[in-house]
Amino acid sequence: MDISEFAVATARGPLNCALATPPAGELAADAALLLPFGGTRQAVLDGDSGFAPALHFVRAGHRALSFDLPNHGDFVDQYGQSIDGICAAFVAGDDPFARFVTHGKAAIDACVEKGLARPGRIFACGGSRGGYCALRLAAAEKRIGG
């Protein structure tokens, strides 16, 4: 599995994305894109210790792309980090889930533009708060197939 990073421009600044791809020659003919979420983009795609669905998806010849959850990694801000930061941001009226959906749509736009994904062949998943964020994104984004 090869992991690369690229930035996507958003209204709130750059969004750093991590893209996992199968080794050269092992990409499926009709490769799908999985958006796995859980903490930071690196933790979800970190080799054999990463998030199992992402690892299996890539090993099957597909791509996986992740970015940091609100108040994790690059997005730790004045509200704090992790679940406490998400809660503080939400209580302050700065909806972290709306920010996440905006970031997700920008990441999908970039992936479609780069030829890494196509509508209907994009899937989202996550564990715990990452699962909740994945569901929020899937509910708001018609290009996600499941």
PEURFEN-V544089 format. One record per helix or strand of 3 or more residues. SS is the DSSP state (A for helix, B for strand). FROM is the first residue (numbers start at 1). TO is the last residue. If there is no record, write none. Layout:
# PEURFEN-V544089
ss=SS from=FROM to=TO
ss=SS from=FROM to=TO
This chain:
# PEURFEN-V544089
ss=B from=2 to=10
ss=B from=13 to=21
ss=B from=33 to=37
ss=A from=41 to=45
ss=A from=47 to=49
ss=A from=52 to=59
ss=B from=63 to=67
ss=A from=73 to=75
ss=A from=82 to=91
ss=A from=96 to=113
ss=B from=122 to=126
ss=A from=129 to=140
